[in-house]
Amino acid sequence: MLDKKLLKKLEIIVFDLDGTLLNEYGEIGEKSIEYIHELKKMGMKFSFATGRLHNTIVDYASQLGLETPLVSLDGAIIKSYPSNKIVYERYIKSSYVNKAIKMAEDDLLKVALSHDEAIYYTASNSLVPQLMEKYEANFSQIDSYEDYVKKTLEIIICGDYKKSIKKIEEKMKFPSAIGLRTSFYKSQDHDSVYFLEIRNKKCSKGDGFLRLLKHLKVNIKKSAVLGDWYNDKSLFRTKALKIAMANAVEEIKSMADYTLDKTNNEDGVSDFLKKVIDAKKE
C-alpha cells in the first residue's frame, strides 16, 4: 500500500525508459502521457535515468514537454533539456580506454566507445550496431580509435567468449585499474552474447539521480523512481520512493517500496501516476 501523504508531497518522478516507461515497441502509453501532462500542471517535474545516449531520448522528452535535465548513459552525463547544456559529465582516463581496446582486440572481442552523442566503432567491430539494437543509438564508423579515446564516457566490449570478457573485467578493476565501474551481463536480445560496460566509478543511474536532485534542489524524500532491470539497482538503493514494474526482475522487486500490477506493455506506469494525481487532489 502506498502512503497517500508521501505521494502528495512528491515533486519529481524519474523514469527508467526501456522496460519501464516504454513498451516493447518503444512507445509511451497514452494514459501515462495524459497523466504526466496533468501532473505537470500541478507542478510535478519529470526526468529520465537511462542507459541510452542523450540524443536517443530527447524525442521522448519533447513528447512529454519536459524541461528538466536528463540522466543518460547510466549517469555518465546529465544534460539539460531543451537547452542541451551539460550539467555533469565524467570521462574515462585515456590510458584505461587504450588498455581496454587492446585487451578486447587481443581476445577477438568487439569494442566500441560511447561519447556524448554517438557510439563509435571501427570496421573490424562492425557487428557492434547489430548486437546493440536495443540501444537505438547513433552509431558512427571511424577509421581508428586514436582520435576518439579522449572524451569517452563508456567502453563497450561484447562477444560470445564469456571467459575472455570476464577476464577483461577483472583487469579493469582494482588493483589493476582505479576509479572504474564495470557491468557484465548477458544480452537480452541475442543468445550467447555477453556485454561488458566500463565507466568512471562515479557514474551510475543512482549517482546521476542524486546529482539531478541536488541540481534541482529537491529533497530526496519528495522524489520517486521507477525501474525494472538490474541496471536500476543503484536507483533503488537511494532513499527515494521506489516503484517496480510487474515485469521487473526479482532483485528489483525485492528492493522496491511498491510493485505495480501491470507491465510496461500494459502501461503500468500510468497506474502509479493516477495514484499520485488522486493523492494530490485530496
C-alpha positions as CSV (number, residue, x, y, z in Angstrom):
1,M,0.0,0.0,0.0
2,L,1.3,3.4,-1.0
3,D,1.2,6.2,1.6
4,K,-1.0,8.9,0.1
5,K,0.7,11.6,2.2
6,L,4.0,10.6,0.7
7,L,2.5,10.7,-2.8
8,K,1.0,14.1,-2.2
9,K,4.5,15.5,-1.3
10,L,6.2,14.2,-4.4
11,E,8.0,16.9,-6.5
12,I,9.8,14.8,-9.1
13,I,9.3,11.4,-10.7
14,V,12.2,9.8,-12.6
15,F,11.7,7.0,-15.1
16,D,13.9,4.3,-16.5
17,L,12.9,4.0,-20.1
18,D,13.3,0.5,-21.7
19,G,11.1,-2.0,-19.8
20,T,9.5,0.8,-17.7
21,L,8.1,3.9,-19.3
22,L,8.4,2.4,-22.9
23,N,6.6,-0.7,-24.2
24,E,8.3,-3.3,-26.4
25,Y,7.7,-1.0,-29.4
26,G,9.5,1.9,-27.8
27,E,6.2,3.8,-27.1
28,I,4.9,5.7,-24.1
29,G,1.4,4.6,-23.1
30,E,-1.4,7.0,-23.9
31,K,-2.6,7.2,-20.3
32,S,0.9,7.9,-19.0
33,I,1.2,10.8,-21.4
34,E,-2.1,12.1,-20.3
35,Y,-1.3,11.8,-16.6
36,I,2.2,13.3,-17.0
37,H,0.7,16.4,-18.6
38,E,-1.9,16.6,-15.9
39,L,0.7,16.3,-13.1
40,K,3.0,18.9,-14.8
41,K,0.1,21.4,-14.4
42,M,0.2,20.6,-10.7
43,G,3.9,21.5,-10.6
44,M,5.4,18.0,-10.9
45,K,8.8,17.6,-12.5
46,F,9.8,14.5,-14.6
47,S,13.1,13.2,-15.9
48,F,14.7,10.0,-17.2
49,A,17.5,7.9,-15.9
50,T,18.6,5.6,-18.7
51,G,21.5,3.7,-20.2
52,R,20.7,5.2,-23.6
53,L,22.6,8.1,-25.2
54,H,21.2,11.6,-24.7
55,N,20.3,12.1,-28.4
56,T,18.1,8.9,-28.3
57,I,15.9,10.2,-25.5
58,V,15.2,13.8,-26.5
59,D,12.2,12.8,-28.7
60,Y,10.5,11.3,-25.6
61,A,11.3,14.4,-23.6
62,S,9.8,16.5,-26.3
63,Q,6.7,14.3,-26.5
64,L,6.1,14.9,-22.8
65,G,7.1,18.6,-22.8
66,L,9.8,18.1,-20.2
67,E,12.0,21.0,-19.1
68,T,14.4,19.2,-16.7
69,P,17.9,17.8,-17.2
70,L,18.0,14.1,-18.3
71,V,20.3,11.5,-16.9
72,S,21.8,9.3,-19.7
73,L,24.5,6.7,-20.2
74,D,23.6,5.4,-16.7
75,G,24.7,8.6,-15.1
76,A,27.9,9.3,-17.1
77,I,26.3,12.5,-18.4
78,I,23.4,14.8,-17.4
79,K,22.3,17.4,-19.9
80,S,19.6,20.0,-19.6
81,Y,16.6,19.8,-21.9
82,P,15.7,21.5,-24.1
83,S,18.7,23.8,-23.9
84,N,21.1,20.8,-24.2
85,K,23.7,22.2,-21.7
86,I,25.9,19.8,-19.8
87,V,25.1,19.7,-16.1
88,Y,27.5,16.9,-15.4
89,E,29.9,14.6,-17.3
90,R,32.6,12.1,-16.3
91,Y,35.1,10.7,-18.8
92,I,37.3,7.6,-18.5
93,K,41.1,8.1,-18.4
94,S,42.6,7.7,-21.9
95,S,45.1,5.2,-20.6
96,Y,42.3,2.9,-19.5
97,V,40.5,3.3,-22.8
98,N,43.6,2.3,-24.7
99,K,44.1,-0.7,-22.3
100,A,40.6,-1.9,-22.8
101,I,40.7,-1.6,-26.6
102,K,44.0,-3.6,-26.8
103,M,42.7,-6.4,-24.5
104,A,39.4,-6.7,-26.5
105,E,41.3,-6.8,-29.8
106,D,43.8,-9.4,-28.5
107,D,40.9,-11.7,-27.4
108,L,39.0,-11.2,-30.7
109,L,36.1,-9.4,-29.0
110,K,34.1,-6.4,-30.3
111,V,34.7,-3.0,-28.7
112,A,33.1,0.4,-29.1
113,L,33.4,3.8,-27.5
114,S,30.4,5.8,-26.3
115,H,30.7,9.6,-26.5
116,D,28.1,12.2,-25.8
117,E,26.1,11.9,-29.0
118,A,27.3,8.7,-30.7
119,I,28.8,5.2,-30.3
120,Y,32.0,4.9,-32.3
121,Y,33.3,1.7,-33.8
122,T,35.9,0.6,-36.4
123,A,35.4,-1.6,-39.4
124,S,36.7,-4.7,-37.5
125,N,33.9,-4.0,-35.0
126,S,31.1,-3.6,-37.5
127,L,28.9,-6.1,-35.7
128,V,28.5,-3.7,-32.8
129,P,25.4,-1.9,-34.1
130,Q,23.6,-5.2,-34.7
131,L,24.4,-6.6,-31.3
132,M,23.3,-3.4,-29.6
133,E,20.0,-2.9,-31.5
134,K,18.1,-2.1,-28.3
135,Y,20.1,1.0,-27.6
136,E,18.7,2.7,-30.7
137,A,21.8,4.9,-30.6
138,N,23.5,6.9,-33.2
139,F,26.4,4.7,-34.4
140,S,29.3,6.1,-36.4
141,Q,32.0,4.0,-38.1
142,I,35.5,5.5,-37.9
143,D,38.9,4.6,-39.3
144,S,40.7,4.4,-36.0
145,Y,40.0,4.9,-32.3
146,E,43.1,7.0,-31.9
147,D,41.3,10.4,-32.2
148,Y,38.3,9.2,-30.1
149,V,40.0,7.9,-26.9
150,K,39.5,11.3,-25.2
151,K,36.0,12.2,-24.0
152,T,35.0,8.5,-23.8
153,L,32.1,8.2,-21.4
154,E,31.7,4.4,-21.7
155,I,33.7,1.5,-23.2
156,I,31.5,-1.3,-24.5
157,I,33.0,-4.8,-25.1
158,C,30.9,-7.6,-26.4
159,G,31.1,-11.1,-27.8
160,D,30.4,-14.8,-27.2
161,Y,33.6,-15.5,-25.3
162,K,32.3,-15.2,-21.8
163,K,35.5,-16.1,-20.0
164,S,37.5,-13.6,-22.1
165,I,35.1,-10.8,-21.2
166,K,35.2,-11.7,-17.5
167,K,39.0,-11.7,-17.6
168,I,39.0,-8.2,-19.1
169,E,36.5,-7.1,-16.4
170,E,38.9,-8.3,-13.7
171,K,41.8,-6.4,-15.3
172,M,39.7,-3.2,-15.3
173,K,39.0,-3.5,-11.6
174,F,41.1,-2.5,-8.5
175,P,44.0,-3.0,-8.1
176,S,44.8,-3.3,-11.8
177,A,42.7,-0.2,-12.5
178,I,41.4,2.5,-10.2
179,G,38.3,4.6,-10.4
180,L,36.3,2.5,-12.8
181,R,32.9,0.8,-12.6
182,T,32.2,-2.4,-14.6
183,S,28.9,-4.0,-15.5
184,F,28.9,-7.5,-17.0
185,Y,25.6,-9.0,-18.3
186,K,24.1,-11.4,-20.9
187,S,22.3,-9.8,-23.8
188,Q,18.5,-9.8,-23.6
189,D,18.2,-9.9,-27.4
190,H,21.0,-12.2,-28.6
191,D,21.6,-15.7,-27.2
192,S,25.2,-16.4,-26.1
193,V,26.3,-12.8,-26.4
194,Y,27.7,-11.0,-23.4
195,F,28.4,-7.4,-22.7
196,L,30.9,-5.6,-20.5
197,E,30.3,-1.9,-19.9
198,I,33.1,0.2,-18.3
199,R,32.6,3.7,-16.9
200,N,34.1,6.1,-14.5
201,K,33.3,4.8,-10.9
202,K,31.4,7.9,-10.1
203,C,28.8,7.1,-12.7
204,S,25.6,5.1,-12.1
205,K,21.9,5.8,-12.5
206,G,21.7,6.3,-8.8
207,D,24.7,8.8,-8.7
208,G,23.2,10.7,-11.7
209,F,19.8,10.8,-10.0
210,L,21.3,12.2,-6.8
211,R,23.2,14.8,-8.8
212,L,20.0,15.7,-10.6
213,L,18.1,16.2,-7.3
214,K,21.0,18.4,-6.0
215,H,20.9,20.5,-9.2
216,L,17.2,21.0,-8.9
217,K,17.3,21.4,-5.1
218,V,14.7,18.7,-4.5
219,N,14.7,16.7,-1.2
220,I,15.0,13.0,-2.0
221,K,12.1,12.3,0.3
222,K,10.0,14.1,-2.3
223,S,11.1,12.0,-5.2
224,A,10.1,8.7,-6.8
225,V,12.0,6.4,-9.2
226,L,10.5,3.7,-11.4
227,G,12.5,0.8,-12.9
228,D,12.6,-2.8,-14.0
229,W,16.2,-4.1,-14.7
230,Y,19.5,-4.8,-13.0
231,N,21.0,-1.5,-14.0
232,D,18.3,0.2,-12.0
233,K,19.7,-1.2,-8.7
234,S,21.6,2.0,-7.9
235,L,18.4,4.0,-8.2
236,F,16.7,1.5,-5.9
237,R,19.4,1.9,-3.2
238,T,18.5,5.5,-2.7
239,K,16.0,6.9,-0.2
240,A,13.6,7.8,-3.0
241,L,10.2,6.2,-3.2
242,K,11.0,3.1,-5.3
243,I,8.4,1.6,-7.7
244,A,9.0,-1.6,-9.6
245,M,7.2,-2.7,-12.7
246,A,5.3,-6.0,-12.8
247,N,7.8,-7.2,-15.4
248,A,10.8,-6.2,-13.2
249,V,13.4,-8.8,-12.2
250,E,13.0,-10.2,-8.8
251,E,16.0,-8.3,-7.4
252,I,14.4,-5.0,-8.2
253,K,11.1,-6.1,-6.8
254,S,12.7,-7.0,-3.6
255,M,14.3,-3.6,-3.3
256,A,11.1,-1.7,-4.2
257,D,8.6,0.0,-1.8
258,Y,5.8,-1.0,-4.2
259,T,5.4,-3.3,-7.2
260,L,2.8,-2.4,-9.8
261,D,0.3,-5.0,-11.1
262,K,0.9,-4.2,-14.7
263,T,3.9,-4.5,-17.0
264,N,5.5,-1.9,-19.3
265,N,3.4,-3.4,-22.2
266,E,0.2,-2.7,-20.2
267,D,1.2,0.9,-19.4
268,G,1.8,0.0,-15.8
269,V,3.4,3.4,-15.1
270,S,0.0,5.1,-15.6
271,D,-1.4,3.2,-12.6
272,F,1.2,4.8,-10.4
273,L,0.7,8.3,-11.9
274,K,-3.0,8.0,-11.3
275,K,-2.4,7.2,-7.6
276,V,-0.2,10.4,-7.4
277,I,-2.9,12.5,-9.1
278,D,-5.6,11.2,-6.8
279,A,-3.4,11.9,-3.7
280,K,-2.7,15.4,-4.8
281,K,-6.3,16.1,-5.4
282,E,-7.4,15.1,-1.9
